[in-house]
């Protein structure tokens, strides 16, 4: 799964007038994390109704549409977000994920590159572009993206090592793949999402080692 950008604030839900937009964004994030996508969309739609000029809210609603596999609705929201703020790198990353899900990999690459032009520190865009290059069979370009992601930031190292390991694996560099898979597991934080991702890595390791034990 491609990594996404959801803008939110983690403060308590006190709903004072000045804090209400951030609180509603936090509520929408909680709802989407629970899989309550229609409730989350309704929450963000309330924000948009109150202030239709906030690009971040269209971006966030587009992300929830994407998570609910409503790709055309997601693309429509990302289009508005970008029209309101043409430098919103997270919207380009999220729209690229949507294009990739629809199989339009060339359009996805174009949007990832735009996101990185505006913000070279967008680690999610580096990871997602690397995954997309890998889907295209462009393994060297994919590896370059993961290498750059590791250079730019210490965040998401577990995910970066895992995806780089998968790229080495598919390219046939099994020793490099095993090394990166092990590094990925060592760097994953103790979260539910990371535990799910670790199971994926463990399945890749089993897949890699199975021919060797036959």
N, C-alpha and C positions, 0 to 999 in steps of 0.2 A: 504494500500500500504506500502511496505517495504521502510525504509529510506535508502538513498544511499549516497555515498561519491564521489563528483566531485571536483577535485583539480583545483583551478583557482586563478586568481589575478584580483583585482578590479580596477587597475590603468587605466588611460585614454588610448585610442588606438592611441599612437603616432608612433608605428611601427619602432622605432629605432632598430638597429640590435641586441643589447643586450637584449632588452625587447620583441622582436618579439614573441618568444615562449609563454611567459606569456600572451601577448596580444591576440594571436590566441586562447589560451585556454579560455580566457575571452569571446572572440567573439563566440566560440563554445558553451559556457554556455548560452549566450544570445540567440543564435539561437535555442538551445534545449528547453529553457524556453518558446520560442514562438511557439514550436511545429514544427520547421523547421529542422526535424531530418536529412534529407539527406544533407542539407547544412552544418549542424554541423559535420556530419561524414566526409564530404569532407574537412572541415577546419582542423579537427584533422588528417586526412589522409595526408594532406600537411605537418603537423608537423612530422609525422612518416616518411614520405619520406625523409625529410631533416635530421632527426636524429632518426634512427630506434632503438636506444638503451635506450629510455626513457620509463620506465615501466608505468609512470603516464599517458602517452598519450594512450597507449593500454587500460589501465583501464578506462579512460574517454570515449574512443570510444566504449568500451564494454558497458558502462552505457547507452550511447545513443542508441545502438542497443537494449538493454534491454527495454528502454522506448518505443521503436518502436516495441516491441514484436518480435524482431529478436533474439530469444534466442540462437540458435546455433552459430550465428555470435558473440554474446556477450560472450559466453563461450570460443570461440576460442581466442578472445582478452584477456580475463582474464587469460587464460592459458599462453599466451606470457608474460603478465605483471608479473605474479608470477615467471615465468622462469627467467626473468630479475632481479626481486627483490623479493626473497622468503619471505621477512619480510614485504611486503606491505600489511598492515592489511586491508586497504580499498578495495583492490582487492579481498581478501577473503570474506569480507562482501558483496560486490557486486555480486560475483559469487554465494554466498549462496542464495542471493535474487533470482537469476536466477534459481537455483536448486529448490527453493521453488515454484516458478511460474510454473515449469515443474512437480511439484508434488513429487519430490525426496527430501522428508523432512529429511531423515537420512543424506544424503549428505550435505544438507543445514546446519544442526546442526553441523556437523563436521567442515565445513568451518567457521561458526560463532565462534566456540570454538578456532579454529586456530587464527582467527583475534584477539580474546580477549587474547590469550596467548601472542601474539606479542605486543598488546596494550590494557591493561585492561581499559584504559580510552576511548575506542571507544564506545561512548554512543549509536550510531546507531546500532552497533552489539548487544549490550545488549537488546535494544528494539526489534530488528528483531528476535533474538533468542527467546525472550519471546513470541512474536506473533506466532512463529513456534511451540514452545512447546504447546501453546494454541490450535493451529490447530490439534495437535496430541492428545488433550484431557488431557495433562499433566499440569493441572492448578497450582498445587503447584510449580512446576519448573518454570512455566511462572511467577508466582508472585515473586519468588525469584529473577528472572532476573530484573523485574521492580523495586524491592526494591533496588537492587544493583545499578541500573542505577541512582536512586535518590540519593544514597549515594555518587556516584563517581562525580557527576556534577550537577550544577544548570541549565545547558543547556537543552533545549527540555523538560522542566518539564511538559508543557501542554500536549505534546504527551505522555509522560510516564504515567501521571495520567489518561489520556484517555484510554490507552491500559490496564493499571492495572484495571481501572474501568470496562472495557469490560470483563476482565477475571473474576472478582468478579461476574459480571452480569451472565455470562454463568455458573459459578459454583453455582449460587443460593444465593450468599451473597448480597442481594439487598441493604441493608443499606450501606455497604462498597462501593458498586458500585455507588450509588447516591452521596456519599461523594466525591469519586474520580472524577466523572463526573463534579461536581461543581468546584472542585479544578482545573481540566483541563481547563475549560472555563476561570477561573480567571487567569491562568498562560499563556494562549496563547497570543503570540504577535499580533500586529495589521498588519498582512500581508494577502495577498489574499489566500495563501495556508492555513493559520490558520483559515480564515473564512470558507473555504471549510471544513476543519476538524471539526470546531465547529458545522457545520450543521450535520455532521455525529454523533457527540456526542449527539446533540439534538434529532436526530432520535432514538438513543439508549435509551435515557431517556424516550421518548414517548413510545417506545417498552416496556420498563420496567414497566412504570406506567399504561399502558393500562389495564392489567388484574386487577389492583387494583381498577380501576374506573368502571369496568363492573358490 
